[in-house]
């Protein structure tokens, strides 16, 4: 029986852990705001939060802010509680 080159390639948790370890300490903790809901014809759905309501925290610098030119600037919700970065301004 032949094993694949990378037996963990399909494991998303392993991949996320490897990326976080590789970028450490350039890691932000994300604090999404509490969910709000809007009425729709069939009931309610979760509304996307305002990007300004999302808070980012760096372990050593404290609160961090997303630069307006970042591709993530207008994101209303992050599925993960962690984000890696490569530049600080």
Secondary structure as GFF3:
##gff-version 3
##sequence-region A 1 89
A	DSSP	alpha_helix	12	23	.	.	.	ID=ss1
A	DSSP	beta_strand	27	31	.	.	.	ID=ss2
A	DSSP	beta_strand	36	40	.	.	.	ID=ss3
A	DSSP	beta_strand	43	47	.	.	.	ID=ss4
A	DSSP	three_ten_helix	51	53	.	.	.	ID=ss5
A	DSSP	beta_strand	55	58	.	.	.	ID=ss6
A	DSSP	beta_strand	62	64	.	.	.	ID=ss7
A	DSSP	beta_strand	82	84	.	.	.	ID=ss8
###
